[in-house]
Amino acid sequence: MDFKVNAVHFTADQKLVQFVQDKVKKLELIYDKIISSEVYLKLDKNGAAENKIAEVKILLPGSELFAKKQCKSFEEATDLAVSALKKQVEKKKGKHS
C-alpha cells in the first residue's frame, strides 16, 4: 500500500507520522486490496480545545473510502478516523466476498 501523510500548516514530528502509519497499516490486515492511503493532519483555527483534525482517505479497487475526525490530539483523531474506516472496509469486503 502506498502511504502519504500531509501535515497542513505545521510540521509533524516523526513519532506522530509513525503512529499514523502504524494505525492505517492495520487496515491492510482486514482487507489486503487497499491500493493507497492518504492522511491529512490539520489544525482548526477556531481556538477550541478539540482543534486537531485527521482526515484519512483510502483507495480500494473501484472505490474510495474517507473518514474525518476532530479531537484534542492527532493520535485520538487518527484512532477514531481509522476505526470509522475499519467499519467501512469490513462492509465493503462483505459485499465482495
N, C-alpha and C positions, 0 to 999 in steps of 0.2 A: 504494500500500500504506500502510495506517495503521501507525504505528510508535510504540512506547512503551518507554521504559527506566525500570525501577524499581530504585533503589538502596535496599536494605533495611538500616536502622540506620546509614547513613552517607550523606554527600553526594558524589555522583560529580561530578568536575570535567568541564567542557565538552569537553575533549580526549578523555577516556575515552568520553563519550556519543557524540561524533562518530565515534570509532574503531568502536564497536559498531554504530552506524547504517550506516557505510560497509560493514562486513563483511556485515551482514544484507541490505542492499540488493542485494548481488551475487547473492543467491539469485533475485532477480527476472529476472536475465539468463538463468537456466536455465529458469524457469517463470514466465510473466507473469500467472498467475491467482491469485497469492498475495493474499489479502484483507487480512490484517493480521499483525503480529508483535509479540510482547511479550517483553522481556528482563528477567530479574531478576538483579541482581548482589548477592551475599551474602558476608558474611564468616563463615567457620566458626570457632566459638569453641574448638575443640579444641587450639589452640596449635601445631599442626603447621605446617611451612613452607608446605605447599600448602593454604592456608586460603581461597583466593579461588574462589568458585563462580559460574559463569554458567549460567543456565537460559534457554533460548531456545525459544519456542513460536510456531509459525506456523500460521495458519488458511488452509486451502485450501477450495475448494468441496466440501462433503461430508466433509471430514476435518480433523484437527488433527495436526500433527507436533511432536515435542518432543525436545530434547536437553539434557543436563545434564553439565557437566564441571567438575572441580575441579583447580586448578593453583596455581603460585606467583604468577601475576599474572592480573588480569582479562582482559588482552589475550590471553594464551595460552589461557585457559579459553574465551573467546569464539571464538577462532580454531578450537579443537577442536570446540566445540559446533556452529558454523556448518558446519564440514567434515562432521560427522556428519549434519546436516540436509541438506546438499547431496546426500549419497548417498540419503537418504530421498526427497527431492524428485525426483531422477532416476528412482528406482524407481517412484514414483507417476506421474510423467509418462509413463514407458514403458507403464504399464497403460492410460493414457487416449489414447495416440496411435495 
